[in-house]
């Protein structure tokens, strides 16, 4: 009987030992799994963090081409067009003609496309110029003053003569325009500036302009 009891106790202890080993193994496995999961989550977290290494501060980036002033120090535009000198002799002669008589609303012409459309004159043939014409197409008023570049004296003179002939023969469509065409004058200053003044009192404007030399 005592042997039987001893045997039962031994079996009970053996069963408890086996169960304990099993639990320890599971606990270790669970811990390893937790570490693995934590490592995996860390990797995911790192890979999802935005990479700002490519970002840069653009506050000091130079302006894009074309964002600077249209005109340059040598009197040309960024597009290569020949711009007039606002302080040049042509501008002063034009201002004298403008002040001598009463003009309608006028606009300066500094664009090659407009100079071709209104006067059929290439601005690149002009060393210095002042061009202005009527703002309202129903009127006919112009002030053209220009000095030719070297080598273009004859070509610019021909362009001025052709435009003046057009003013006198074909430009006028209305009575007021006819008066301006009839009063238009053209000529050359002593220092080689060509001019056309289209106004009913063009001779008076030209006289004031020449006196301002």
Order of alpha helices (4+ residues) and beta strands (2+ residues): alpha-alpha-beta-alpha-beta-beta-alpha-alpha-beta-beta-alpha
